[in-house]
Amino acid sequence: RDIVMILAEFQRQFLEIWSMMDYLEIFEPRLKFEDKAHGVNKTWMGCFTKDSAIALRLHKAGVPVWLIRDVRLVDDKINICQVIPFTPADLVF
């Protein structure tokens, strides 16, 4: 039982270090030079945000991003490809 906990902790630490290295080597330099747009990395989990400035900045850095808008703010000039029903977090797992 102790070995399972040790391996789980090792895995958690390893993945955290890996993600920090990705951030420092890939993502942070992209944020510093916002004049160039990067292709979206589909292997990244991405980000949900309500802030359009954050969404634009992350999109230019190549991060998958979903901009959450209130339905009352959507007018006929916005192109909506698909409406997806909200799934509460407790139903996901």
Secondary structure, 3 states (H helix, E strand, C coil): CHHHHHHHHHHHHHHHHHHHHHHHHHHHHHHHCCCCCCCCCCCCCCEEECCHHHHHHHHHCCCCEEECCCHHHCCCCCCCCCCCCCCCHHHHC
